[in-house]
Amino acid sequence: MTTTDPTEEHPFWEGAARGVLRIQHCADCGHTTLLARGTCPSCLAESLAWVDTDPVGVVESTTRIDRPPSASVSAGYGLAVVRLDAGPCILTRTTEELPAIGQRVRIGFSAASANGRHLPVAHA
């Protein structure tokens, strides 16, 4: 998640720790976004609020990582870009097998945390 103020994304990670997917919703135009922002990227209003959302969507892209970014990360994991029914896309890890593009999945969160954060995981 990209933000200039690290405290802006705290509601996403707090939700993740509880197993709840949270996104920002604009009260003025209805736009939804996953990235922590101070203003709506659609209408520039400052009426964004974090809301819990249904964690389901459709897989748009997948890849398998066989060469990890560091020695502390084990090789052989999958990633998927999932278009949530609520609108925004989310990058997730996947369970053992890569889901098919177009497959409906549910987003959960890892039990183990990396740097104190529970990471999104797509489940078929």
C-alpha positions in Angstrom: 0.0 0.0 0.0 1.4 3.4 -1.0 0.8 6.4 1.1 2.7 9.5 2.3 1.4 9.1 5.9 2.0 5.6 7.3 -0.9 6.0 9.7 -3.4 6.4 6.8 -3.1 2.7 6.0 -3.5 1.5 9.6 -7.2 0.7 9.2 -6.4 -1.8 6.4 -3.9 -3.7 8.5 -6.0 -3.5 11.6 -8.8 -5.2 9.6 -6.4 -7.8 8.2 -5.4 -8.7 11.8 -9.1 -9.4 12.5 -9.5 -11.3 9.2 -11.6 -8.5 7.7 -11.0 -6.9 4.3 -11.2 -3.1 4.4 -11.3 -0.6 1.5 -11.9 3.1 1.3 -15.3 4.4 0.1 -16.1 7.9 -1.1 -19.3 9.3 0.4 -19.5 11.9 -2.4 -19.2 9.8 -5.6 -19.2 6.2 -4.4 -15.7 5.4 -5.7 -13.8 2.7 -3.9 -10.1 2.3 -3.5 -7.8 -0.1 -1.8 -4.8 2.3 -1.5 -4.8 4.5 1.6 -5.5 8.0 0.4 -6.5 11.4 1.9 -8.7 12.4 -1.1 -10.8 10.5 -3.5 -8.9 9.7 -6.8 -12.2 10.1 -8.7 -13.7 13.3 -7.5 -10.9 14.7 -5.2 -13.4 14.9 -2.2 -12.0 14.4 1.3 -14.9 12.2 2.3 -13.2 8.8 2.1 -14.0 6.4 4.9 -12.7 2.9 5.6 -15.4 0.2 5.3 -15.5 -3.5 5.7 -16.2 -5.2 2.4 -17.2 -8.6 1.1 -13.8 -10.3 0.4 -14.8 -12.0 -2.9 -13.7 -11.3 -6.5 -12.4 -12.7 -9.8 -8.8 -13.6 -10.6 -7.4 -11.3 -13.3 -3.7 -12.5 -13.3 -1.5 -15.0 -11.6 2.2 -15.9 -11.4 4.4 -18.3 -9.5 7.5 -17.1 -7.7 10.2 -19.7 -7.8 13.1 -17.3 -7.0 12.3 -15.4 -3.8 13.3 -11.8 -3.2 15.4 -12.7 -0.2 16.8 -15.7 1.7 14.2 -15.1 4.4 11.3 -15.9 2.0 10.8 -19.5 0.9 10.5 -20.2 -2.8 7.5 -21.6 -4.6 4.6 -19.4 -3.8 1.9 -18.0 -6.0 0.6 -14.4 -6.5 -2.8 -13.3 -7.9 -4.3 -10.0 -8.8 -8.0 -10.2 -7.8 -10.7 -7.7 -8.9 -12.9 -7.4 -5.9 -16.7 -7.4 -6.5 -16.5 -4.0 -4.6 -14.3 -2.6 -7.4 -10.6 -2.3 -6.6 -7.9 -4.9 -7.3 -5.8 -6.5 -4.6 -2.5 -8.4 -4.9 -2.7 -11.6 -2.9 -0.7 -14.7 -2.2 -2.4 -17.9 -3.3 -3.0 -21.2 -1.7 -1.1 -24.3 -3.0 -2.4 -24.2 -6.6 -2.7 -21.1 -8.7 -6.3 -20.3 -9.4 -7.4 -19.9 -13.0 -7.9 -16.5 -14.6 -11.6 -15.7 -14.3 -12.0 -18.0 -11.3 -14.0 -16.6 -8.3 -12.0 -16.5 -5.1 -12.4 -15.4 -1.5 -9.7 -13.3 0.2 -8.5 -14.3 3.6 -5.4 -13.4 5.6 -2.3 -15.4 6.6 -2.1 -16.7 10.1 1.6 -16.0 10.3 2.4 -12.3 9.9 5.3 -10.7 8.1 6.6 -7.6 9.9 3.6 -7.9 12.2 1.1 -7.8 9.3 -1.3 -10.5 8.1 -1.0 -10.8 4.3 -4.0 -11.2 1.9 -4.4 -14.8 0.6 -6.8 -15.9 -2.2 -8.7 -19.1 -1.7 -10.5 -20.9 -4.4 
